[in-house]
């Protein structure tokens, strides 16, 4: 599937969106929160499973993320229909987190205009990822990103969380679960395929899609590993 992955399961999920700012002050947080135990209605390959170069920004509604004093781990899950088990490496990844006044469905097409003063590079270098063969719907959040630097997110009203990803070289992993509901608290802008996407300040595409994402204030490793080695990723979901 390409980046234009189509809407799925339009008749399988009926969701009443009651966005109440569900994030807690501690523990794991999923955005959009109403999809923590439900499969999203979209599948997404950008930025982790498609042609590179790619520059990608996704915004998350700050009231759903809540206070994350030490954001240390990010997780995704396979798409139920198109996802597959995988183990692979992206040769070079830069992940930046920042607070932003830009909200879901209102990101600027100029990347730099979406960045806040606290923009922080939380990961830079090769990234090893995997996901096991999983049963059930939705799949577990077992695609694990252990950050190299912590990020403190304690937003005042009206501020949101932005993830900025740059990938210069191609990566093929699997298709991830995503959402495209009205008012779901996520959206994205990106530049993809063109050689200058890693250096340009201009996005090519803006839409209302967003990866279903879990944030954690701690590193949770498999088999008791605590070294932070990116090769020792976790498959244990809280």
C-alpha positions in Angstrom: 0.0 0.0 0.0 1.2 3.5 -0.7 0.8 6.7 1.2 -2.7 7.1 -0.3 -3.9 4.1 1.7 -7.7 4.1 1.5 -10.4 4.3 4.2 -11.2 0.9 5.6 -13.9 -0.7 7.7 -16.4 2.1 7.1 -19.3 -0.1 8.2 -17.4 -2.1 10.9 -16.9 0.6 13.4 -19.5 3.0 14.7 -17.8 5.4 17.0 -19.5 8.2 18.9 -16.7 10.8 19.4 -16.9 12.3 22.9 -13.6 14.1 23.2 -13.3 14.9 26.9 -9.6 15.4 27.2 -8.9 11.8 28.4 -5.2 12.0 29.1 -3.9 11.3 32.6 -1.0 12.9 34.4 0.9 9.7 34.4 1.0 6.3 32.6 0.4 5.5 29.0 -1.7 7.7 26.7 -3.1 6.8 23.3 -4.1 9.4 20.8 -6.8 9.4 19.5 -7.9 8.1 23.0 -11.2 6.5 21.8 -9.2 4.1 19.6 -7.1 2.6 22.4 -9.1 -0.6 22.2 -10.6 -0.1 18.7 -9.1 -0.4 15.3 -8.8 2.8 13.4 -10.7 3.4 10.1 -7.5 4.1 8.0 -4.2 2.5 7.2 -1.0 4.5 6.8 2.5 3.9 5.4 3.9 7.4 5.7 6.6 7.9 7.1 7.7 4.4 8.2 6.8 2.1 5.3 7.1 3.9 2.0 9.5 5.5 -0.4 11.9 8.0 1.0 13.1 10.8 1.3 10.3 11.9 3.5 9.6 14.8 6.0 6.5 14.2 8.1 4.8 16.1 10.8 1.8 14.9 12.9 0.1 16.9 15.5 -1.7 15.5 18.6 -4.4 17.4 20.5 -2.6 18.6 23.7 -5.6 18.0 26.0 -5.6 14.3 25.0 -1.8 13.9 25.5 -2.0 15.6 28.9 1.1 16.1 31.0 4.1 14.0 30.1 7.0 15.1 32.3 9.3 12.5 30.9 8.1 11.2 27.5 10.5 8.4 26.8 8.8 5.9 24.5 6.5 6.0 21.5 4.5 3.0 20.2 2.5 2.1 17.1 0.6 -1.0 16.1 0.2 -3.0 12.8 -2.9 -2.2 10.7 -5.4 -5.0 11.2 -6.0 -5.6 7.5 -2.7 -4.7 5.8 -0.1 -5.0 8.6 2.3 -7.9 8.7 5.0 -9.1 11.2 8.4 -7.6 10.4 11.9 -7.0 11.6 13.9 -4.2 10.0 16.1 -1.2 10.2 15.7 2.4 8.9 19.2 3.5 8.2 18.8 7.1 9.3 16.0 8.7 11.2 15.6 12.1 13.0 12.6 12.5 15.3 11.9 15.8 16.8 9.2 16.6 19.4 7.8 20.1 20.1 4.8 21.9 21.6 2.9 23.9 19.0 0.0 26.3 18.8 -1.0 24.7 15.5 -3.9 22.3 16.0 -5.3 19.2 14.4 -6.4 19.9 10.8 -4.8 23.4 10.9 -1.1 22.6 10.4 0.8 25.0 8.2 2.2 23.7 4.9 5.5 25.4 6.0 7.2 22.9 8.4 9.1 25.5 10.4 5.9 27.4 11.2 4.6 24.4 13.1 7.6 24.2 15.5 7.6 25.6 19.0 10.5 27.2 21.0 11.0 23.9 22.8 11.7 21.8 19.7 14.0 18.9 20.8 15.7 16.1 18.8 14.7 13.0 20.7 16.2 10.4 18.3 18.9 10.6 15.6 20.5 7.7 13.8 19.7 4.1 12.6 16.4 2.7 14.0 15.8 -1.0 14.5 12.1 -1.9 14.7 10.0 -5.1 14.7 6.5 -6.4 15.3 5.4 -9.9 16.0 2.6 -11.9 14.5 -0.4 -10.8 16.5 -3.9 -12.0 16.9 -7.0 -10.0 18.0 -8.4 -6.7 17.0 -6.9 -4.2 17.3 -3.3 -5.5 17.4 -1.1 -4.6 20.4 1.1 -1.6 20.4 4.3 -3.6 19.9 6.2 -1.3 17.4 8.5 0.4 19.9 10.5 3.6 19.6 12.8 4.1 22.6 13.8 7.8 22.6 17.4 8.9 23.2 16.3 12.1 24.9 13.4 12.7 27.1 10.8 15.3 26.2 8.7 17.2 28.8 5.2 18.1 27.6 3.1 20.0 30.1 0.9 22.1 27.9 -1.0 25.2 28.8 -4.5 25.4 27.2 -4.4 25.6 23.5 -1.0 24.0 23.0 -0.5 20.7 21.2 2.2 18.1 20.7 4.0 17.8 17.3 6.2 15.0 16.0 8.5 15.8 13.2 10.2 12.9 11.3 12.9 13.1 8.7 14.0 9.9 6.8 16.5 10.4 4.0 16.7 6.7 2.9 14.0 4.2 1.9 12.3 2.1 4.6 9.9 -0.8 4.1 8.4 -2.2 7.4 4.7 -2.6 7.5 1.4 -0.7 7.3 0.3 1.0 10.6 -3.1 1.6 12.0 -4.4 5.2 11.5 -7.4 7.4 12.0 -9.4 9.7 9.8 -12.5 10.7 11.9 -13.9 14.2 12.3 -12.5 15.8 15.4 -10.2 12.9 16.2 -7.3 15.1 17.5 -4.7 14.2 14.9 -3.6 15.3 11.4 -0.5 15.5 9.3 1.5 17.3 6.7 4.4 15.8 4.7 6.8 15.9 1.8 7.6 12.6 0.2 9.6 11.0 -2.6 11.3 14.2 -3.9 15.0 14.4 -3.2 14.8 17.8 -1.5 12.1 16.6 1.0 14.7 16.3 3.7 15.9 19.9 3.3 12.8 21.8 2.0 10.6 23.8 4.4 7.5 23.2 2.3 5.1 20.3 2.7 3.5 18.7 -0.4 0.4 17.2 1.2 -1.9 18.1 4.2 -4.8 15.9 5.3 -6.7 14.8 8.4 -5.1 11.3 8.8 -3.0 10.5 11.8 -1.2 7.4 13.1 -2.8 5.9 16.2 0.0 6.5 18.7 0.8 5.5 22.3 3.1 7.7 24.5 4.8 6.4 27.6 6.7 8.2 30.4 9.1 5.2 30.9 11.1 2.7 28.9 9.7 -0.8 29.1 12.1 -3.5 27.8 11.8 -7.1 27.0 13.5 -9.7 29.3 14.4 -7.1 31.8 16.9 -5.2 29.6 17.4 -1.7 30.9 20.4 -0.5 28.9 18.5 1.6 26.4 20.2 -0.2 23.5 17.9 0.3 20.5 18.5 -3.3 19.5 16.8 -4.5 22.7 13.2 -3.3 22.0 10.2 -4.3 24.0 7.2 -6.4 23.0 5.6 -6.1 26.4 2.7 -3.8 26.4 1.7 -2.2 29.7 
